[in-house]
Amino acid sequence: MSIEQKMNIPINNNPIDLAITIAEAVKSVLNRQESILLDAKKAAEFIGIGRTTWYQLYSENKTPNPIRLNKRVLWKKQELICWSEAGCPNRYNWEKIQNQI
């Protein structure tokens, strides 16, 4: 099997078919990109809890501080990973940890 067949590239080398195939491949890759900022629902799913529980933890200062982008409240995915690896400390302790890094 040729590389063209493996990549589903038209073998007839028609420039239009090739351009369409490349555009579809790029679109597919872009659709698979993961967001680096998560809203409350996605942050809760990422951590493995419900959205209501997430909001409760947030109101009790038990989550990292979110960032505000226009009217949206978002959490950095990478920060959630580090926060969970640190044992999910409350916001005050998490900020102390962050300041030490």
MIMAR-868162 format. One record per residue (C-alpha): residue number from 0; residue in three letters; chain; x negated, y, z. Coordinates in nm, 4 decimals, padded with zeros to 6 digits. Each point is the difference from the previous one (the first is absolute). Layout:
N
<seq NUM | type Ala | mol A | c1 X | c2 Y | c3 Z>
...
//
This chain:
101
<seq 0 | type Met | mol A | c1 00.0000 | c2 00.0000 | c3 00.0000>
<seq 1 | type Ser | mol A | c1 -00.1404 | c2 00.3374 | c3 -00.1005>
<seq 2 | type Ile | mol A | c1 -00.0289 | c2 00.2974 | c3 00.2353>
<seq 3 | type Glu | mol A | c1 00.2695 | c2 00.1736 | c3 -00.2033>
<seq 4 | type Gln | mol A | c1 00.2389 | c2 -00.2881 | c3 00.0624>
<seq 5 | type Lys | mol A | c1 -00.0828 | c2 -00.0079 | c3 00.3726>
<seq 6 | type Met | mol A | c1 00.0648 | c2 00.3736 | c3 00.0304>
<seq 7 | type Asn | mol A | c1 00.3106 | c2 -00.0196 | c3 -00.2216>
<seq 8 | type Ile | mol A | c1 -00.1541 | c2 00.2405 | c3 -00.2515>
<seq 9 | type Pro | mol A | c1 00.1432 | c2 -00.0272 | c3 -00.3511>
<seq 10 | type Ile | mol A | c1 -00.2452 | c2 -00.1830 | c3 -00.2206>
<seq 11 | type Asn | mol A | c1 00.1154 | c2 00.1736 | c3 -00.3193>
<seq 12 | type Asn | mol A | c1 -00.1901 | c2 00.3126 | c3 00.1192>
<seq 13 | type Asn | mol A | c1 00.2907 | c2 00.2244 | c3 -00.0931>
<seq 14 | type Pro | mol A | c1 -00.0925 | c2 00.3300 | c3 00.1711>
<seq 15 | type Ile | mol A | c1 00.3593 | c2 00.0681 | c3 00.1048>
<seq 16 | type Asp | mol A | c1 00.0420 | c2 -00.3456 | c3 00.1552>
<seq 17 | type Leu | mol A | c1 -00.3347 | c2 00.0381 | c3 00.1732>
<seq 18 | type Ala | mol A | c1 00.0930 | c2 00.3462 | c3 00.1363>
<seq 19 | type Ile | mol A | c1 00.3337 | c2 -00.1311 | c3 00.1307>
<seq 20 | type Thr | mol A | c1 -00.1710 | c2 -00.2955 | c3 00.1662>
<seq 21 | type Ile | mol A | c1 -00.2577 | c2 00.2254 | c3 00.1664>
<seq 22 | type Ala | mol A | c1 00.2710 | c2 00.2417 | c3 00.1174>
<seq 23 | type Glu | mol A | c1 00.1984 | c2 -00.2887 | c3 00.1486>
<seq 24 | type Ala | mol A | c1 -00.3118 | c2 -00.1303 | c3 00.1765>
<seq 25 | type Val | mol A | c1 -00.0771 | c2 00.3421 | c3 00.1480>
<seq 26 | type Lys | mol A | c1 00.3616 | c2 00.0415 | c3 00.1131>
<seq 27 | type Ser | mol A | c1 -00.0129 | c2 -00.3419 | c3 00.1650>
<seq 28 | type Val | mol A | c1 -00.3187 | c2 00.0873 | c3 00.1891>
<seq 29 | type Leu | mol A | c1 00.1382 | c2 00.3358 | c3 00.1126>
<seq 30 | type Asn | mol A | c1 00.3203 | c2 -00.1621 | c3 00.1239>
<seq 31 | type Arg | mol A | c1 -00.2058 | c2 -00.2355 | c3 00.2171>
<seq 32 | type Gln | mol A | c1 -00.1878 | c2 00.2821 | c3 00.1699>
<seq 33 | type Glu | mol A | c1 00.0812 | c2 00.0144 | c3 00.3695>
<seq 34 | type Ser | mol A | c1 00.0960 | c2 00.3227 | c3 00.1608>
<seq 35 | type Ile | mol A | c1 -00.2460 | c2 00.1437 | c3 00.2504>
<seq 36 | type Leu | mol A | c1 00.2750 | c2 00.1950 | c3 00.1763>
<seq 37 | type Leu | mol A | c1 00.2993 | c2 -00.1770 | c3 00.1499>
<seq 38 | type Asp | mol A | c1 00.3336 | c2 00.1362 | c3 00.1138>
<seq 39 | type Ala | mol A | c1 00.1500 | c2 -00.1267 | c3 00.3263>
<seq 40 | type Lys | mol A | c1 00.1789 | c2 -00.2929 | c3 -00.1633>
<seq 41 | type Lys | mol A | c1 -00.3114 | c2 -00.1217 | c3 -00.1816>
<seq 42 | type Ala | mol A | c1 -00.2252 | c2 00.0666 | c3 00.3002>
<seq 43 | type Ala | mol A | c1 00.2312 | c2 -00.2105 | c3 00.2168>
<seq 44 | type Glu | mol A | c1 00.0065 | c2 -00.2792 | c3 -00.2596>
<seq 45 | type Phe | mol A | c1 -00.3779 | c2 00.0162 | c3 -00.0303>
<seq 46 | type Ile | mol A | c1 -00.0440 | c2 -00.0382 | c3 00.3770>
<seq 47 | type Gly | mol A | c1 00.2719 | c2 -00.2661 | c3 00.0141>
<seq 48 | type Ile | mol A | c1 00.2737 | c2 00.1736 | c3 00.1986>
<seq 49 | type Gly | mol A | c1 00.3334 | c2 00.1605 | c3 -00.0779>
<seq 50 | type Arg | mol A | c1 00.0436 | c2 00.3623 | c3 -00.0970>
<seq 51 | type Thr | mol A | c1 00.1997 | c2 00.0787 | c3 00.3171>
<seq 52 | type Thr | mol A | c1 -00.2760 | c2 -00.1464 | c3 00.2167>
<seq 53 | type Trp | mol A | c1 -00.2570 | c2 00.2007 | c3 -00.1963>
<seq 54 | type Tyr | mol A | c1 00.1915 | c2 00.3234 | c3 00.0640>
<seq 55 | type Gln | mol A | c1 00.0294 | c2 -00.0864 | c3 00.3677>
<seq 56 | type Leu | mol A | c1 -00.3742 | c2 -00.0606 | c3 00.0269>
<seq 57 | type Tyr | mol A | c1 -00.0613 | c2 00.3237 | c3 -00.1897>
<seq 58 | type Ser | mol A | c1 00.2225 | c2 00.1992 | c3 00.2373>
<seq 59 | type Glu | mol A | c1 -00.1836 | c2 -00.1555 | c3 00.2973>
<seq 60 | type Asn | mol A | c1 -00.3391 | c2 00.1042 | c3 -00.1476>
<seq 61 | type Lys | mol A | c1 -00.0999 | c2 -00.3609 | c3 -00.0572>
<seq 62 | type Thr | mol A | c1 -00.0873 | c2 00.0306 | c3 -00.3688>
<seq 63 | type Pro | mol A | c1 -00.2705 | c2 00.1994 | c3 -00.1762>
<seq 64 | type Asn | mol A | c1 00.0913 | c2 00.3546 | c3 -00.0943>
<seq 65 | type Pro | mol A | c1 00.1614 | c2 00.0188 | c3 -00.3413>
<seq 66 | type Ile | mol A | c1 -00.0818 | c2 00.2552 | c3 -00.2630>
<seq 67 | type Arg | mol A | c1 00.2661 | c2 00.2280 | c3 -00.1388>
<seq 68 | type Leu | mol A | c1 00.0193 | c2 00.0476 | c3 -00.3739>
<seq 69 | type Asn | mol A | c1 00.2709 | c2 00.2510 | c3 -00.0788>
<seq 70 | type Lys | mol A | c1 00.2942 | c2 -00.1439 | c3 00.1933>
<seq 71 | type Arg | mol A | c1 -00.1292 | c2 -00.3567 | c3 -00.0004>
<seq 72 | type Val | mol A | c1 -00.1553 | c2 -00.1651 | c3 00.3032>
<seq 73 | type Leu | mol A | c1 -00.2648 | c2 -00.2515 | c3 -00.1050>
<seq 74 | type Trp | mol A | c1 -00.2647 | c2 -00.2194 | c3 00.1601>
<seq 75 | type Lys | mol A | c1 -00.3366 | c2 -00.0854 | c3 -00.1499>
<seq 76 | type Lys | mol A | c1 -00.0108 | c2 -00.3697 | c3 -00.0797>
<seq 77 | type Gln | mol A | c1 -00.3704 | c2 -00.0279 | c3 00.0819>
<seq 78 | type Glu | mol A | c1 00.0567 | c2 00.1662 | c3 00.3363>
<seq 79 | type Leu | mol A | c1 00.2783 | c2 -00.2473 | c3 00.0794>
<seq 80 | type Ile | mol A | c1 -00.2383 | c2 -00.2843 | c3 -00.0773>
<seq 81 | type Cys | mol A | c1 -00.2660 | c2 00.1410 | c3 00.2344>
<seq 82 | type Trp | mol A | c1 00.2612 | c2 00.0814 | c3 00.2662>
<seq 83 | type Ser | mol A | c1 00.1387 | c2 -00.3543 | c3 -00.0040>
<seq 84 | type Glu | mol A | c1 -00.3514 | c2 -00.1509 | c3 00.0085>
<seq 85 | type Ala | mol A | c1 -00.0674 | c2 00.2152 | c3 00.3086>
<seq 86 | type Gly | mol A | c1 00.3006 | c2 -00.1564 | c3 00.1725>
<seq 87 | type Cys | mol A | c1 00.2602 | c2 00.2698 | c3 -00.0775>
<seq 88 | type Pro | mol A | c1 -00.1022 | c2 00.2462 | c3 00.2727>
<seq 89 | type Asn | mol A | c1 00.2290 | c2 00.2901 | c3 00.0822>
<seq 90 | type Arg | mol A | c1 -00.0534 | c2 00.3247 | c3 -00.1891>
<seq 91 | type Tyr | mol A | c1 -00.2066 | c2 00.1663 | c3 00.2726>
<seq 92 | type Asn | mol A | c1 -00.2436 | c2 -00.2940 | c3 00.0229>
<seq 93 | type Trp | mol A | c1 -00.0043 | c2 -00.0420 | c3 -00.3769>
<seq 94 | type Glu | mol A | c1 -00.1035 | c2 00.3629 | c3 -00.0454>
<seq 95 | type Lys | mol A | c1 -00.2774 | c2 -00.0480 | c3 00.2566>
<seq 96 | type Ile | mol A | c1 -00.1209 | c2 -00.3039 | c3 -00.1943>
<seq 97 | type Gln | mol A | c1 00.0157 | c2 00.1965 | c3 -00.3248>
<seq 98 | type Asn | mol A | c1 -00.2038 | c2 00.2842 | c3 00.1490>
<seq 99 | type Gln | mol A | c1 -00.2738 | c2 -00.2460 | c3 00.1012>
<seq 100 | type Ile | mol A | c1 -00.0414 | c2 -00.1309 | c3 -00.3525>
//
